[in-house]
């Protein structure tokens, strides 16, 4: 399998949504606000995930507590609190929808485990740090049947709070792996049989011309810098998303959704039931 060992000097710069922080942290315990999950979908998905174990703390409004009891009859009763009391525990502006949860963090899967069997789709994020964007990528990965998401150990946001809310429960559905070096991870995945397709705005070939029915790893670069040169060189192919409307670039989360849709559509057509 040949690799494109070319420099990607004018690489795509995904237009960021902006590093939209959730606002000032709650002042009660340093860092404690980052340990919380909030929002109905994020909280119920975490409660349904046996890997999370028992809730460390669960707060709900009276109405939400009734809904939780109906959905999780074996769950211990949550602490009842009004919406303003829940808000005080969370970062400013957190849209908690009447529920907040402190749970055990999700443990990443070993890369080889995530990538085996070699079939379907994986996503790799190269230094994508905006939690809204990472959460949205997980949501798209779940929607289009991707097997997992790979992030870099030191350049990924915490998988709680804003990210979990944006993922709308997908964090507890789509497994993830954390790796120290993306280039080495790409080599390992290639040895297993995965074909890496990196998205770059200056690539010669359009995405639909590059994708095929082989197990595919979609590699997307950061909001500001795009795909790094070394990561691009370790991909088997580079592709661009055609934009006939003339708009300069896409947000990384939007680009991921389009690429996942295209790749999943092709795989379904070539192997019905593969991503059902």
Number of C-alpha atoms within 10 A of each C-alpha: 6 7 14 12 14 12 12 20 10 12 19 26 21 24 17 18 14 13 12 12 14 18 11 11 18 17 13 11 9 9 11 15 21 18 16 25 28 28 22 20 19 26 25 21 17 27 21 15 14 10 13 17 13 15 15 11 12 23 22 25 21 17 12 17 20 14 13 22 14 11 12 14 10 9 13 12 15 21 15 18 17 15 17 10 14 20 21 16 18 27 21 15 12 19 18 21 16 23 31 28 24 21 20 15 15 16 12 15 15 12 18 14 9 18 25 13 12 17 18 23 25 25 26 26 23 24 23 25 20 23 26 23 27 27 26 23 26 31 22 23 26 22 14 20 18 24 23 24 28 25 24 20 14 12 16 18 19 15 20 24 27 27 24 29 26 23 28 21 23 24 27 24 18 18 19 23 20 21 16 12 14 22 16 13 20 22 15 15 19 17 10 14 18 23 25 26 25 26 28 28 25 17 18 10 16 18 23 15 9 14 22 14 17 17 20 24 29 24 26 28 24 23 25 17 15 24 29 19 15 14 20 30 19 23 24 20 22 28 21 22 19 14 12 6 6 7 8 11 16 19 17 29 26 15 18 26 19 15 26 26 17 15 26 23 16 17 23 15 12 13 12 11 9 13 17 8
